[in-house]
């Protein structure tokens, strides 16, 4: 997982070492329309309640599930 721009740049340099099937499985698990809708609701509720966005959600690494 990437938490900074530098980590994203480093990860991009190693993209060829990733298993495309594992990446797809991770995306299919964590970014369904149901998951994304729930995340929008969570963000809107936090904005309404606190005036700021909540922290990002934690997902398992690709292939972990």
MMTF fields as JSON, N, C-alpha, C and O atoms, coordinates in Angstrom:
{
  "mmtfVersion": "1.0.0",
  "mmtfProducer": "UNKNOWN",
  "numBonds": 259,
  "numAtoms": 260,
  "numGroups": 65,
  "numChains": 1,
  "numModels": 1,
  "chainsPerModel": [1],
  "groupsPerChain": [65],
  "chainIdList": ["A"],
  "bondAtomList": [4, 2, 8, 6, 12, 10, 16, 14, 20, 18, 24, 22, 28, 26, 32, 30, 36, 34, 40, 38, 44, 42, 48, 46, 52, 50, 56, 54, 60, 58, 64, 62, 68, 66, 72, 70, 76, 74, 80, 78, 84, 82, 88, 86, 92, 90, 96, 94, 100, 98, 104, 102, 108, 106, 112, 110, 116, 114, 120, 118, 124, 122, 128, 126, 132, 130, 136, 134, 140, 138, 144, 142, 148, 146, 152, 150, 156, 154, 160, 158, 164, 162, 168, 166, 172, 170, 176, 174, 180, 178, 184, 182, 188, 186, 192, 190, 196, 194, 200, 198, 204, 202, 208, 206, 212, 210, 216, 214, 220, 218, 224, 222, 228, 226, 232, 230, 236, 234, 240, 238, 244, 242, 248, 246, 252, 250, 256, 254],
  "bondOrderList": [1, 1, 1, 1, 1, 1, 1, 1, 1, 1, 1, 1, 1, 1, 1, 1, 1, 1, 1, 1, 1, 1, 1, 1, 1, 1, 1, 1, 1, 1, 1, 1, 1, 1, 1, 1, 1, 1, 1, 1, 1, 1, 1, 1, 1, 1, 1, 1, 1, 1, 1, 1, 1, 1, 1, 1, 1, 1, 1, 1, 1, 1, 1, 1],
  "groupList": [{"groupName": "UNK", "atomNameList": ["N", "CA", "C", "O"], "elementList": ["N", "C", "C", "O"], "formalChargeList": [0, 0, 0, 0], "bondAtomList": [1, 0, 2, 1, 3, 2], "bondOrderList": [1, 1, 2], "singleLetterCode": "X", "chemCompType": "L-PEPTIDE LINKING"}],
  "groupTypeList": [0, 0, 0, 0, 0, 0, 0, 0, 0, 0, 0, 0, 0, 0, 0, 0, 0, 0, 0, 0, 0, 0, 0, 0, 0, 0, 0, 0, 0, 0, 0, 0, 0, 0, 0, 0, 0, 0, 0, 0, 0, 0, 0, 0, 0, 0, 0, 0, 0, 0, 0, 0, 0, 0, 0, 0, 0, 0, 0, 0, 0, 0, 0, 0, 0],
  "groupIdList": [1, 2, 3, 4, 5, 6, 7, 8, 9, 10, 11, 12, 13, 14, 15, 16, 17, 18, 19, 20, 21, 22, 23, 24, 25, 26, 27, 28, 29, 30, 31, 32, 33, 34, 35, 36, 37, 38, 39, 40, 41, 42, 43, 44, 45, 46, 47, 48, 49, 50, 51, 52, 53, 54, 55, 56, 57, 58, 59, 60, 61, 62, 63, 64, 65],
  "secStructList": [7, 7, 7, 1, 2, 2, 2, 2, 2, 2, 2, 2, 2, 6, 4, 4, 4, 1, 7, 2, 2, 2, 2, 2, 2, 2, 2, 2, 2, 2, 1, 1, 2, 2, 2, 2, 2, 2, 2, 2, 2, 2, 2, 2, 2, 2, 2, 2, 2, 2, 1, 1, 7, 7, 7, 7, 7, 7, 7, 7, 7, 6, 6, 7, 7],
  "xCoordList": [0.827, 0.0, 0.872, 1.987, 0.371, 1.11, 0.466, -0.749, 1.3, 0.801, 1.313, 0.8, 2.329, 2.907, 3.151, 3.104, 3.408, 3.718, 4.989, 5.047, 5.999, 7.236, 6.984, 7.572, 6.111, 5.775, 5.043, 5.251, 4.189, 3.483, 4.454, 4.331, 5.404, 6.404, 7.234, 7.485, 7.66, 8.44, 7.608, 8.125, 6.343, 5.475, 5.284, 5.255, 5.154, 4.979, 6.184, 6.039, 7.357, 8.563, 8.594, 9.319, 7.809, 7.774, 6.468, 6.157, 5.708, 4.382, 4.437, 3.504, 5.522, 5.64, 5.79, 5.67, 6.051, 6.211, 4.893, 4.844, 3.843, 2.54, 1.778, 1.861, 1.044, 0.198, -1.129, -1.89, -1.411, -2.646, -3.902, -4.869, -3.896, -5.078, -5.291, -6.428, -4.212, -4.335, -4.826, -5.641, -4.331, -4.774, -6.262, -6.997, -6.695, -8.111, -8.974, -10.01, -8.541, -9.299, -9.413, -10.472, -8.331, -8.357, -9.36, -10.164, -9.309, -10.228, -11.679, -12.569, -11.913, -13.281, -13.823, -15.025, -12.95, -13.392, -13.634, -14.647, -12.726, -12.743, -13.384, -13.599, -13.696, -14.217, -15.481, -15.675, -16.348, -17.644, -18.51, -18.174, -19.607, -20.504, -21.073, -21.335, -21.268, -21.762, -20.713, -21.027, -19.465, -18.376, -18.17, -18.0, -18.182, -17.955, -19.102, -18.868, -20.338, -21.48, -21.368, -21.627, -20.983, -20.826, -19.734, -19.862, -18.677, -17.594, -18.037, -17.66, -18.84, -19.367, -20.253, -20.156, -21.108, -21.967, -21.106, -21.377, -20.065, -19.174, -18.521, -18.42, -18.081, -17.439, -18.43, -18.121, -19.632, -20.635, -21.034, -21.177, -21.217, -21.58, -20.494, -20.795, -19.242, -18.143, -18.121, -17.918, -18.325, -18.347, -19.476, -19.288, -20.645, -21.782, -21.536, -21.832, -21.002, -20.83, -19.637, -19.701, -18.538, -17.31, -16.769, -15.936, -17.236, -16.718, -15.428, -14.842, -14.979, -13.756, -13.911, -14.754, -13.089, -13.135, -12.487, -11.537, -12.995, -12.386, -11.124, -10.867, -10.348, -9.186, -9.615, -10.768, -8.691, -8.978, -9.229, -8.789, -9.922, -10.186, -9.004, -8.24, -8.86, -7.767, -8.286, -9.342, -7.548, -7.884, -6.714, -5.595, -6.986, -5.908, -5.122, -5.651, -3.866, -3.032, -3.649, -4.341, -3.396, -3.903, -3.538, -2.405, -4.505, -4.272, -4.44, -4.362, -4.67, -4.795, -6.131, -6.29, -7.086, -8.419, -8.928, -10.037],
  "yCoordList": [-1.181, 0.0, 1.245, 1.234, 2.289, 3.538, 4.593, 4.791, 5.265, 6.317, 7.684, 8.696, 7.73, 9.003, 9.003, 7.958, 10.172, 10.288, 9.51, 8.839, 9.587, 8.84, 7.336, 6.635, 6.836, 5.414, 5.034, 3.946, 5.928, 5.66, 5.612, 4.756, 6.518, 6.536, 5.259, 4.65, 4.85, 3.621, 2.404, 1.502, 2.378, 1.265, 1.212, 0.131, 2.371, 2.415, 1.831, 1.239, 1.99, 1.45, -0.076, -0.71, -0.671, -2.123, -2.738, -3.883, -1.987, -2.441, -3.754, -4.554, -3.98, -5.206, -6.462, -7.569, -6.311, -7.474, -7.876, -8.883, -7.12, -7.403, -8.445, -8.474, -9.289, -10.289, -9.625, -9.235, -9.496, -8.828, -9.474, -8.776, -10.798, -11.478, -11.085, -10.9, -10.957, -10.551, -9.11, -8.784, -8.251, -6.846, -6.753, -6.005, -7.519, -7.5, -8.022, -7.438, -9.129, -9.698, -8.695, -8.577, -7.972, -6.95, -5.853, -5.448, -5.378, -4.32, -4.793, -4.054, -6.027, -6.55, -6.692, -6.546, -6.974, -7.132, -5.786, -5.61, -4.848, -3.608, -2.421, -1.388, -2.533, -1.369, -1.692, -1.192, -2.54, -2.802, -1.55, -0.62, -1.537, -0.385, -0.275, 0.832, -1.4, -1.358, -0.761, 0.084, -1.206, -0.686, 0.806, 1.569, 1.219, 2.626, 3.492, 4.582, 3.011, 3.777, 3.917, 4.988, 2.84, 2.895, 3.886, 4.588, 3.946, 4.894, 6.338, 7.217, 6.591, 7.951, 8.342, 9.464, 7.438, 7.714, 8.015, 8.963, 7.202, 7.414, 8.794, 9.491, 9.182, 10.499, 11.63, 12.604, 11.507, 12.554, 12.684, 13.798, 11.557, 11.61, 12.288, 13.068, 11.999, 12.642, 14.14, 14.937, 14.53, 15.954, 16.684, 17.779, 16.059, 16.672, 16.746, 17.762, 15.684, 15.611, 16.371, 16.927, 16.401, 17.002, 18.141, 18.92, 18.242, 19.279, 18.893, 19.703, 17.648, 17.21, 15.766, 15.021, 15.393, 14.044, 13.056, 13.405, 11.827, 10.817, 10.277, 10.534, 9.533, 8.867, 7.815, 7.385, 7.408, 6.375, 5.034, 4.783, 4.189, 2.86, 1.951, 2.183, 0.942, -0.011, -1.204, -1.751, -1.605, -2.807, -3.769, -3.37, -5.026, -6.007, -5.873, -5.402, -6.282, -6.247, -7.162, -8.124, -6.858, -7.666, -9.125, -9.451, -9.986, -11.409, -11.878, -13.079, -10.965, -11.324, -11.928, -12.474, -11.838, -12.374, -13.189, -13.718],
  "zCoordList": [0.0, 0.0, 0.0, 0.522, -0.572, -0.664, 0.224, 0.198, 1.009, 1.87, 1.494, 1.974, 0.631, 0.226, -1.283, -1.932, -1.817, -3.238, -3.569, -4.6, -2.719, -2.958, -3.007, -3.831, -2.127, -2.142, -3.429, -3.965, -3.92, -5.179, -6.356, -7.233, -6.374, -7.442, -7.403, -8.444, -6.22, -6.082, -6.509, -7.168, -6.141, -6.523, -8.034, -8.621, -8.66, -10.114, -10.836, -11.906, -10.267, -10.894, -10.835, -11.601, -9.929, -9.785, -10.281, -9.953, -11.065, -11.477, -12.249, -12.18, -12.98, -13.761, -12.925, -13.449, -11.635, -10.765, -10.105, -9.399, -10.32, -9.701, -10.515, -11.743, -9.821, -10.471, -10.839, -9.954, -12.129, -12.547, -11.966, -11.661, -11.81, -11.249, -9.792, -9.358, -9.04, -7.641, -7.546, -6.683, -8.431, -8.433, -8.747, -8.103, -9.74, -10.099, -8.952, -8.633, -8.329, -7.22, -6.076, -5.458, -5.791, -4.739, -5.09, -4.251, -6.321, -6.749, -6.716, -6.297, -7.16, -7.157, -5.737, -5.515, -4.781, -3.394, -2.717, -2.041, -2.889, -2.107, -2.808, -2.175, -4.09, -4.811, -5.599, -6.707, -5.016, -5.629, -5.508, -4.774, -6.223, -6.113, -4.697, -4.227, -4.011, -2.632, -1.695, -0.856, -1.846, -1.004, -1.243, -0.292, -2.491, -2.808, -2.284, -1.762, -2.421, -1.896, -0.376, 0.172, 0.298, 1.755, 2.146, 3.15, 1.37, 1.665, 1.46, 2.235, 0.417, 0.231, 1.413, 1.91, 1.864, 3.017, 4.24, 4.976, 4.456, 5.606, 5.536, 6.546, 4.344, 4.194, 4.412, 5.099, 3.827, 4.009, 5.472, 5.976, 6.161, 7.579, 8.401, 9.304, 8.096, 8.82, 8.537, 9.454, 7.29, 6.953, 7.674, 8.204, 7.683, 8.361, 9.868, 10.496, 10.444, 11.887, 12.431, 13.527, 11.668, 12.205, 11.359, 11.822, 10.131, 9.242, 8.54, 7.822, 8.745, 8.056, 7.588, 8.088, 6.627, 6.091, 7.058, 7.76, 7.098, 7.956, 7.293, 6.117, 8.055, 7.495, 6.493, 6.483, 5.66, 4.678, 5.326, 6.448, 4.63, 5.164, 4.884, 3.947, 5.676, 5.517, 4.736, 5.054, 3.72, 2.973, 3.098, 3.419, 2.841, 2.835, 1.549, 0.543, 1.57, 0.373, -0.68, -0.348, -1.948, -3.054, -2.836, -2.48, -3.052, -2.888, -1.466, -1.205, -0.528, 0.868, 1.232, 2.323, 0.339, 0.632, -0.49, -0.416]
}
